[in-house]
Amino acid sequence: MKKRITDAFRREADGSWTCLETTTVDHPNHGPIHFTAGAVFHPEDTYMGVKVAKWLDSLADARH
């Protein structure tokens, strides 16, 4: 079974996402993005040109 991008993160109660394992993700518009374990992304934070929490929310929502 292919691992989902969201499997490397945990959604927190405050809407942020915490990176659980160091990983590199190929974002469709921004190319590869490297994430370090322990990094936290809040809904309005931008990292490498991406609102990571909102992007992960959209991926998680698409699964349901």
Backbone as CSV, one residue per row, in Angstrom:
resi,resn,N_x,N_y,N_z,CA_x,CA_y,CA_z,C_x,C_y,C_z
1,MET,0.845,-1.188,0.000,0.000,0.000,0.000,0.889,1.250,0.000
2,LYS,0.574,2.176,-0.873,1.344,3.407,-0.981,1.070,4.307,0.220
3,LYS,2.145,4.861,0.766,2.019,5.760,1.913,1.473,7.109,1.458
4,ARG,0.527,7.645,2.217,-0.035,8.964,1.915,0.847,10.052,2.533
5,ILE,0.846,11.210,1.906,1.627,12.344,2.415,1.231,12.650,3.848
6,THR,-0.053,12.629,4.128,-0.538,12.984,5.461,-0.097,12.002,6.541
7,ASP,0.370,10.807,6.162,0.840,9.837,7.152,2.097,10.302,7.873
8,ALA,2.834,11.225,7.279,4.067,11.738,7.888,3.790,12.892,8.848
9,PHE,2.495,13.247,9.005,2.097,14.380,9.839,0.946,13.983,10.765
10,ARG,0.764,14.787,11.806,-0.381,14.614,12.717,-1.129,15.933,12.800
11,ARG,-2.446,15.877,12.600,-3.277,17.082,12.742,-3.542,17.300,14.220
12,GLU,-3.273,18.517,14.685,-3.469,18.870,16.089,-4.836,19.527,16.284
13,ALA,-5.293,19.570,17.512,-6.610,20.129,17.840,-6.733,21.604,17.454
14,ASP,-5.611,22.333,17.446,-5.657,23.763,17.118,-5.611,24.031,15.613
15,GLY,-5.637,22.969,14.784,-5.612,23.131,13.342,-4.223,23.091,12.731
16,SER,-3.205,22.999,13.574,-1.845,22.900,13.056,-1.537,21.441,12.712
17,TRP,-0.451,21.252,11.995,0.028,19.916,11.648,1.474,19.797,12.117
18,THR,1.816,18.672,12.748,3.169,18.395,13.211,3.773,17.307,12.340
19,CYS,4.983,17.548,11.859,5.694,16.551,11.060,6.233,15.475,12.002
20,LEU,5.894,14.223,11.737,6.291,13.113,12.595,7.593,12.452,12.162
21,GLU,7.922,12.555,10.900,9.145,11.945,10.377,9.698,12.815,9.261
22,THR,11.005,12.917,9.221,11.635,13.699,8.177,11.257,13.085,6.830
23,THR,10.802,13.935,5.930,10.324,13.448,4.635,10.462,14.528,3.573
24,THR,10.520,14.115,2.343,10.497,15.031,1.211,9.257,14.708,0.395
25,VAL,8.491,15.742,0.072,7.225,15.587,-0.637,7.306,16.342,-1.954
26,ASP,6.807,15.729,-3.004,6.769,16.402,-4.306,5.443,17.147,-4.419
27,HIS,5.474,18.444,-4.117,4.273,19.280,-4.192,3.984,19.567,-5.668
28,PRO,2.712,19.470,-6.083,2.381,19.637,-7.500,2.752,20.991,-8.107
29,ASN,2.792,22.049,-7.320,3.099,23.382,-7.853,4.466,23.925,-7.451
30,HIS,5.098,23.313,-6.473,6.338,23.873,-5.927,7.505,22.896,-5.928
31,GLY,7.330,21.726,-6.520,8.410,20.742,-6.568,8.658,20.109,-5.218
32,PRO,9.823,19.519,-5.038,10.106,18.824,-3.782,10.241,19.799,-2.611
33,ILE,9.610,19.437,-1.509,9.697,20.216,-0.271,10.166,19.274,0.822
34,HIS,11.211,19.654,1.535,11.778,18.843,2.610,11.185,19.279,3.946
35,PHE,10.674,18.321,4.703,10.110,18.571,6.030,10.932,17.822,7.070
36,THR,11.190,18.481,8.193,11.959,17.898,9.276,11.026,17.484,10.403
37,ALA,11.268,16.317,10.960,10.467,15.838,12.087,10.434,16.888,13.187
38,GLY,9.248,17.117,13.733,9.069,18.087,14.808,8.606,19.455,14.334
39,ALA,8.705,19.716,13.048,8.250,21.008,12.520,6.728,21.101,12.651
40,VAL,6.253,22.288,13.025,4.818,22.522,13.204,4.375,23.599,12.226
41,PHE,3.243,23.357,11.573,2.709,24.277,10.579,1.288,24.662,10.960
42,HIS,1.086,25.951,11.216,-0.237,26.477,11.564,-0.959,26.899,10.280
43,PRO,-2.286,27.028,10.323,-3.060,27.294,9.111,-2.600,28.494,8.275
44,GLU,-2.085,29.530,8.871,-1.675,30.708,8.093,-0.171,30.763,7.833
45,ASP,0.584,29.776,8.313,2.030,29.736,8.069,2.308,29.358,6.620
46,THR,3.334,29.983,6.045,3.782,29.640,4.708,5.202,29.098,4.809
47,TYR,5.432,27.966,4.159,6.751,27.340,4.132,7.056,26.959,2.689
48,MET,8.156,27.447,2.153,8.549,27.174,0.772,7.439,27.570,-0.212
49,GLY,6.709,28.637,0.120,5.656,29.136,-0.746,4.329,28.401,-0.623
50,VAL,4.213,27.515,0.367,3.011,26.699,0.526,2.418,26.899,1.915
51,LYS,1.104,27.073,1.992,0.411,27.055,3.286,0.207,25.579,3.618
52,VAL,1.195,25.013,4.300,1.284,23.569,4.509,0.054,23.016,5.222
53,ALA,-0.382,23.643,6.303,-1.528,23.123,7.058,-2.778,23.079,6.184
54,LYS,-2.999,24.118,5.418,-4.180,24.139,4.540,-4.063,23.089,3.448
55,TRP,-2.869,22.892,2.916,-2.653,21.877,1.895,-2.909,20.482,2.472
56,LEU,-2.352,20.213,3.668,-2.573,18.914,4.295,-4.046,18.708,4.636
57,ASP,-4.724,19.777,5.083,-6.166,19.678,5.333,-6.907,19.241,4.065
58,SER,-6.547,19.848,2.937,-7.234,19.507,1.688,-6.972,18.057,1.288
59,LEU,-5.762,17.569,1.523,-5.452,16.177,1.213,-6.205,15.225,2.138
60,ALA,-6.257,15.575,3.427,-6.975,14.727,4.393,-8.466,14.729,4.115
61,ASP,-9.030,15.906,3.784,-10.452,16.017,3.491,-10.824,15.235,2.234
62,ALA,-9.918,15.186,1.265,-10.183,14.479,0.020,-10.286,12.973,0.243
63,ARG,-9.662,12.485,1.291,-9.716,11.056,1.613,-11.051,10.649,2.184
64,HIS,-11.805,11.600,2.722,-13.060,11.255,3.399,-14.269,11.527,2.548
